[in-house]
Amino acid sequence: MVGMIPRRLAWLGLLLVALAAAVPVAGQQKTGPGVDAEDSLTWKGITLYGVVDIGFQYDTHSAPFTPYRPAASGNIVRQNSYQSVSGLTPSNMGQSRIGLQGVEPLSGDWAAVFQIETFFNPQSGQIADSLRSLTANNGKPLTQQNVGVDGSSAGQAFQTAFVGFRSEQFGALTFGRQVTLLSEWAIKYDPNYMSTAFGLLGASNTYVGGGSSEDNRLDSTAKYVLHIGDLLHVSGLYKFNGSNGAGRTAVQADVGGSFAGADVDAYYSKVRSSITASSLSAPQAATLPAAYTLSNTLAATVSDNTAYALMARYQRSSFKLFGGYEYIKYVNPATPLSAGFSDIGDYVLAYVNNTAYNNPKILQVYWTGVRYSVIPQLELTAAYYGVHQSGYGSGNQAGCSTNAHSACSGNLQTFSFDADYRFNAHFDVYAGAMYSGVHDGLAFSYINTTNINPTIGVRYKF
């Protein structure tokens, strides 16, 4: 792990040099992507952008906050939520990040495009690293752990890094490390726009990752997006594994459209040999082979994940209504992974379970919510999210619906309400809270089964 730090700092230094070279000396205003071009830090087609989001949060049941995970807190109740906690939390409404994106006209309506961005935690100064939050808990009992949550941020220099081509007529084709289709479009259809503090989809990227938090962004992808007029769009994504066979590949597809204030999208996702990482248990840490170290070693469950989703949104005047449904199926991997496999961020999987789903595990995820603009500057959001797990145990666990086993059927429910006041395009303040509760199989081995996380904060975008 120590050897990884200078390399990451070197990459960060290169990014900062690139940022300095891209910014004009004077005459620019500050904004982020999606705001009018004349209000952007753009020079010769290259735009510097960023978000700094930080607030104060109190959790009724949580582990102590971590300096590594992008959100610092767990936001929803988790297995090690053993006490009340309060403190500074980053990225409550939107991921704190800095990046560059560029467009270079080529010929006709063709242009070259690129984007790179780095996630960081403003309260700790750390590059976002979800997997580091897991290794920090290796070998510790639940009541001595900090928040530790798997994710696609693993201390990489760049969370997004792609280049490609774009044409108004023929669409966009890009290559590199990219947000998946399921995750990208979920931002549009989540009433909380993937807020980590106030929405389940942002608090747990398992669902927008099609079954794993590590899969909401993927390395080595090709992504194609085509808009057919103003009404229809289609897109596809493929992940290459750099080797033979289908293991560690992924494919996603989306088709959607817009009409009379309504938007609808349907998705398909298949990720092979998907990884869900976890901290080492005390016995695993005690028997760790000498070749490994606790600081960069994890356990993992491997599965082939298939997901289908349907999402919709309706907008009229100052009112927006959202809804979505997702079906996720986990089965044992057709291509198992071996102990010693190198995961994202160069973390090593010392213990690997390839047989967790002898019977398929099924999750059904559903949500709805409304956003209402009281005045142009003030927007209120109320949302509900739910997850149902079907029982997938065998033997004496078959058909169970209690919290006796993790394979029993179970439910997770969250409710949230928040308010966001925008002083201008760059600065806003927010306040809200989310309730979460787990039941039956999804509450297996939980110390507490509910959490409420009142949160206030500020966000600056440029």
N, C-alpha and C positions, 0 to 999 in steps of 0.2 A: 504493500500500500504506500510506503514511504517513497518508493521509486516512482510511483505514479504521479506524485504531487508536482515535481518540477516540470514534467511533461505537460500537465494540465495548465500550469502557470505560463509555460512557453506558448501554448496555444492561445491562452487568454491575452497574452502580450501581443501576439500577432493580430488578434481581433481588434485590440485597442489601437494599434498602429493603422489598421485599415479604416477604422472609424475616424481617426483624426484626418487621414488623407481624404476621406469622402466628404467631410463637412466644409462648406464654404466659409470664408473668413467672416463675412458679415452679410446683413440683408436678408436673413432667413427667420421665419417664424417657426414655432415648435408645434408638432402635432404627431399623431400616430396613423397607422394605416387605416383607410376607410374614411378619413376626413378629407375635405376638399384639397386638391393638389396645390393650390396657391398658398395653403397654410401648412406646408410641409418642409422638413429639413431635406430638401432635394437639390442635388447638384449633378448636372449632366446625366440625368436618369437614375441616379443612385440616391436612395432615401435612407437616412438614419432615423430609427424609431426606437421607442422604449416605453416601459411602464414601471413605475415604482409604486407598490401597493403595500401598505402596512397599517395594522390596527391593533386594538386591544380586545382580548377575548377571555371570557370566563366559561369554564366547562364544569357542569355538575359532576360528571364522571369521565375521567380521562387519565391517561398516564401523563407524566411531565412532558412538556413540549420538547421537540428535537431541533437542533440547529441545522439539520441536514435536509429533511423532507421539504419539498417546495411549500407546503402549507403549514409546516411546523407542528400544528395540532392534528388530532385525528378527525375533528369536527363531528363525526358520527360515533356512536358508542362502539368500542372495539373490545377484543378479548381481554386486553390488559388495562382496561379503564377502571382503575382501583381507587381513585381519589378525586377530589375537586381540584381544579388547576386554573390559574389565571396568568396572563402575560401577553407579551407582544407576539403577534402572528402576522406573517407576510402573505401576500397573494390571496387575500380573502375574496375579492371580487374578480380579479384577473391576475394571471401569472406575471410576476415581476420579471422583466427580461430586457435585453438590448439586442438590436439586430440591424442588419442591412438588407435591403431588397433593391433590385435594379431591373430596369427595362432598357434594352438597346435595340432600336429599330434596325431591321436588316434590309428587307425588300418587300414592297407592297405592304400588306398588313401583317407581315411576319416580324417577330421581334424575339430576341434572346432575353431570357429572364433568369434571375437567380435570387436566392434568399438564404441568409445565415442568421441564426439567433442563439443567444446564450441565456439560460435561466439562472437567476441568482436569488438569494434570500437576504433582503435588506436588513433584517434584524440581526443577522449573524455575520454577514459578509461572505458566506459560503456559496460556492456554485451548487445549485440544487442537486441533491444526490439521495434519492429515495433508498437505494440499496445500502448506502452507508448508514441510514437510520435503522436498517435491519441488523447489520453486522455489529452495531453498537450494543445490541441486546443479546448477542450470542452467549449462550450458557447461563443466562440470568433467569430467575423465576419471574413470573408475571408481575409481582408486586415490587420488583426492583428495576423494571424496564421503563424506558422512555417511549414516546410514540415511535413506532416503527411500521412503515407501510411500504409495500412494494410499488414500483412505478417505472416509467420509461426514462426518468431522469436519473442518471447513474454517474454524475460527475463528468460527463462528456464536455469537451470544449464547446460543442455546438449541439443544441437540441434539435435544430432544424438546419439542414444544409443540402440545398438542391440547385440544379441548373437545368435549363431546357429551352423549349421553344413555345411560342404562343401565336395564334392566328385567330382573328375574329371569326373567320369562316370555317377553319378546320380544327379549332380547339387548341388545348394546351397539353404538351407532353413534357414531363419533368422526371429527373432521375436523381436519387440520393436518399438521404434520411428525411422522411416526410411524415406529416400527420396523416393517419389513415382516413379513408372516406367516411367511415362510421363515426370517428371522433370529430372530424372537421364539420360535418353537417349537423351533428348533435348540438353544437354550439347554437345553431340557428333555431333548433326546435326545443331546446331546454328553456323553460320560463326564466331560469336564473343564468342563462348563457354560460353554463359550466362554472359558475361561482363555486369555490371550494367550501365557503363558510355557510352557504344558504341553499345548496342543492346537492342531492345524492350523486348525480352524474359527475359533478366536479369533485366531490369529497372522496368518491371511490371510482377510479378510472377502469375498474373491472368491467363495467358494462359497456362503456364506449370503446373499450379494448376488445370487445367481442368475446370476453371470458377471462382476460388477463390484463392487469394494469400495465404490464410491460409492453402491451401490443397496441396502445393508442398512438404510438409513433413507432416506425419500423425502419431499420437500416436497409440499404441495397434495394430500393423500390423503384419501379417505373409506374407513373400515374398519368392517366389520360382523362381530360375533362372536356366535354363538348356541349355548348349551349346551342340549341336549335331555336332561333328566334328568341322571343322573350317568354315563351310558354314552357318549353321542354328542355331538359338536360339529361345527359347520360355520362357516366364515368366508370373507370375501372382502375384497379391497382394490382400489381403483382410484386411479391417479394422474392428475390433470388437468394439462394443459400450458398452460392459459391462452391458447390460440390455436386456429387451425383445423388440421385434419389430425391424424394419429396420432403424429407425432414427439414424443419425450419423454413419452409416456404409458406406463403400466404397469398390468397386471392380475395379481392373484394369487388363488388359491383353495385352501382346505384342508378336508379332511374327516377326522375321526379318532374314536377311541373308546377306552374303557377297560373291561377285564374281567379279573377274577381275578388282579390284580396286574400285568397287561400293558397297555401303552399303544401304540397304533399311529396314525400320521398319514401321509396322502398329500397331496402338494402339486403345484400347477402355478403357474409364473411366466412371464410374458412382459413384457420391458422393451424398448421401442422407442427407438432412437437412444441406447442406453446408452453412457456415457463411461468409458473407462479412461485416466486421465491419466498422464503421465510427464514427467520432466525434459527440458529442451531439450538436444539434443546440441550439441557444440562448433560444428559448421557452422550449426545453427539459431540458436544464440545470437549468432554472428558476423554473421548476415544478418538479425537481428530488425529489423522495420520501426521507424522512429523513433517511431511512435505507441504502441509498447509498451515496458514496462520489464521487466527480468529478475526483479524482486521479486514480480510477480503474474502472470507469463505461463507457460503450460505447453503441451506438445504433447499430443495425445490420439488414441486409436484409437476409432472409433465403430462400433457393431454393434447388430443386433437379437438379443437373447438370449432363448432359451427353455429353461426348466429343469423337470424332473420329479424328485420326490424321494419316497422312502419311508423312514420312520424308526420305530424301535420301542424299547421299554424294558420290562424285566421286573424287578419288585422282589419279594424275599422276605426277610423278617426283616432282617438286617443286610447283605444282598447285593443289588446292582443290576447288571444286565447291559444294555448299550446296543449298538445297531447302526443303521447308516444307509447309504443309497445315493442318489446324485444324478447325474442326466444333464443336462449343459449343452451347448447347441448355439449357436454363434455364426455369424451370417451378415451380409453387408453390409447396412447400414441401408436400409430402403425410403424413409426421409426423411433424407438426408444433412445434416450440420451444416457450416456454413461457418467459415472462419477468422475470428476475432473473436468467436466465441460466448462468452457469459458463463456460466461454470460456477458450481457452488455456492461460497459464500464470496466471490463477485465476482472469482474468478480468471478470466483470459481465456485462451482456447485460440487461440494464434497459428498453430499448425500442426495440421491435422486430417487424419487418414487415414480415408477412408470406404470403402476398397477392400482392406482387409487380408484379407478372407475370401471371395475369389472361389470357393473351395471351403469348405464348412462346416467349422469347427473343432469337434471334439467332446471334451469332458472327461467322464470318469467318476470320481466321487469316492465313496469307501467308507470306513467306519470301524467299529470295535468297541472295547469296553472294559468294564472292571468297576470298581465302587466297593465297598469293603468296610469296614464300621465295626468296627474292632478292639474299641473301647470307645465309648460314646456320644460322647466328645469327640474321638476320633481316627479319621480316615477316610483310607484308602489308595486310590489310583487308578492303574490301569495301562491304557494305551490304544494303539491302532494306527490310523493314518490312511494312506490311499493315494490317489493321483491317477494316472489314465492318460490321456494325450493321444493321440488317433488322428492319424496323419499327414494333413495337409491341403494339402500343397504340390502344385505342378504342374510340368511340364517336367522338368528334371533333379532336382527335389526330390520328385517324385511317388514315394510308397512308401518314402521313406528312413526309416531307424531308427537314425541316428547323431546326434551332437551337431553336425553340420556346418551345420544350419539350424534355426531356431526352428519351422519347419513340420513337422519330422520327428516321428515318434511318440516318446513319452518317458514317463517315470514320475517321481513324487515319492513318497517314503515317509517317515513319521515314526513314532517310538516314544517313549512317555513314561511316566514313573513319578513320582508325587508324593504327599506326605503333608500333611494339613491338621489341625492341632490347635486346637480351639475352647475357649478358656478360658470363654467365655460367649457370649451371642447377639451381642455387639458386637465382640469382639476375638478374632482368631485369628492363628496363626503357621503358615508353610508352608515346604516345601522340596521340591525335585524337579529333574528335568532332562528335556529332550527332544532326541532325535537326529533330524536331518533330512538327507536325501540326494536329489539330483536325478540323472537319468540321461538320456542321449540327447538328444532334441529339447528337453526341458525344462531341459537343462544348457547350451544354446547360449550362448556368450560368457561363461559363468560363470568367475570367477577360481579359486574353489574350489567343490567340489561337495558338501561335508558341513559340518555344524555340530552342536555339542553345547552346550547353554546351562544349566549348573547354576545354580539360582536359589534364594535364600532370601528371606523377607520377612515383613512384618506387614500386617494389614488391620484397620481400625477402621470399624465401621458404626454409624450413628445414625439 
